[in-house]
Amino acid sequence: MAKKVNVKITSNTKGDRMNIAVLFSLYLLQGIPLGLCAAIPMLLQNKKVSYRQQAQFSFALWPFSLKLLWAPIVDSLYSVKFGRRKTWLVPVQYALGALMLYLSYFIDDWLSESEPKIQVLTAFCFCMNFLAATQDIAVDGWALTMLRRENVGYASTCNSVGQTAGYFLGYVIFIALESADFCNYWLRSVPSDEGLVKISGFLGFWGLTFLLITTLVAIFKKEDRHTLEEDDMSIKETYLLLQKIISLPNVKLLAFILLTAKIAYSASDGVTALKLIENGVPKEKFALMAMPLVPLQIVLPLFIARHTSGPEPMNVYIKCIPYRLFFNILGLIVVYFTSIVIKNNIVPVYYYPMLVLMYCFHQITLYGMFVSAMAFFARISDPAVGGTYMTLLNTLCNLGGTWTSTVALWFVDSLTWKSCSNNSANDCSTVTLQEHPPIRSQIAFTGTNAMLEASARCFSLGPRSGCPAQDADAPRSS
């Protein structure tokens, strides 16, 4: 009998370093529109838009939670001559660059008006994220064939590091350079009323960058020509497989849990940051708090994975639920405390370390639930259709966080009562009524904080919920 020999495959980046650099660049570009779409709500909050308008804009973030709907089309339709992944990657990135350049001509006006054009902003940002999600499908598939077999593990590293770097540039760096206060304090010797960059200039720069890098990839980066493998499925076969998986009784139950699990945290996670900015925290300093969280976000999954690799990965998730619910209460306390301690735009020295510690606690519970959920998905997925199975569960998990956040933002205004102390007819429901009341004397606002009621209602649903707690694709941030 022949003796079986186990050959250990070791990683060697020699010959794949350029491929790794290309993948990193593509994932970095993908993070830019995600970061910008996270920055726009911060800009809108300083313009006193309603939370219902913030909820409308949150629809722009939905494409990454819905990409399973068109992923089979991207995987199945392509030109063999041009390349399976380049067929979609090149035109999609050209479209993204052109869209950014177009937005750069109009977005300042859409944001600077007394009533920002929320519907227009939402539509264009939705298109931008739709294109970025499509690019993500193409790059994820290309990563598996671009790298040699022993280096495929670097694909996930390029994904997480590249996308996080792009998100950081589009969100943190942009918010900082857009802020006049930050630039005057750190970067200028002569103060100015504006930041170093505007969102129009930022979009224009990255639009041109998209066009340049896409052109270089289209010309110089060759893709191996190959036809469909025997185990590849057509579009129809993929959709039929998804239908078959969803029809399983246990998957139906799991889908219900995934779509409702984040109700308990939706008000706290979706509203806390906006409330802190509304109560006086400068948006650029809030964005910069993401910097000390980045090392934590890199280390936490590695540490938590040691406790989720066993036969019961959901134990970590279950243990994190009480602490995640406690963060709801902690967030309410911090929001109320912020409205008291910040006066005349002066923030106490101790406030920012306190806020960073709070979000570190949040990241620990959030990543504990996320990593354990992903380990659970990997454990229960059918190996024969593992990719499709995992993508379906991740999509349901992401969608469970997206729709709950949108609904929570939508109901903040409905649960808020406002009036003017000297004019009962004015309900202060719009920016015009707040800034231009129908009487000459200055108005004084009184009202109830809807975040308290919304969080309480979501909190009451918490113990009955039980599934994953974070978007599987979006970069992590405070």
URUR-V462241 format. One record per run of one state. SS is the DSSP state (2 for helix, 1 for strand, 0 for the rest). FROM is the first residue (numbers start at 1). LEN is the number of residues. If there is no record, write none. Layout:
BEGIN
ss={SS	SS}
from={FROM	FROM}
len={LEN	LEN}
END
This chain:
BEGIN
ss={0	2	0	2	0	2	0	2	0	1	0	1	0	2	0	2	0	2	0	2	0	2	0	2	0	2	0	2	0	2	0	2	0	2	0	2	0	1	0	1	0	2	0	2	0	1	0	1	0	2	0	1	0	2	0	2	0}
from={1	17	46	51	62	63	67	68	77	79	80	83	84	86	113	118	147	149	152	154	179	180	187	199	221	235	247	249	261	263	279	283	289	290	309	314	342	343	344	346	347	349	381	383	415	418	421	423	424	431	436	445	448	450	461	462	465}
len={16	29	5	11	1	4	1	9	2	1	3	1	2	27	5	29	2	3	2	25	1	7	12	22	14	12	2	12	2	16	4	6	1	19	5	28	1	1	2	1	2	32	2	32	3	3	2	1	7	5	9	3	2	11	1	3	14}
END
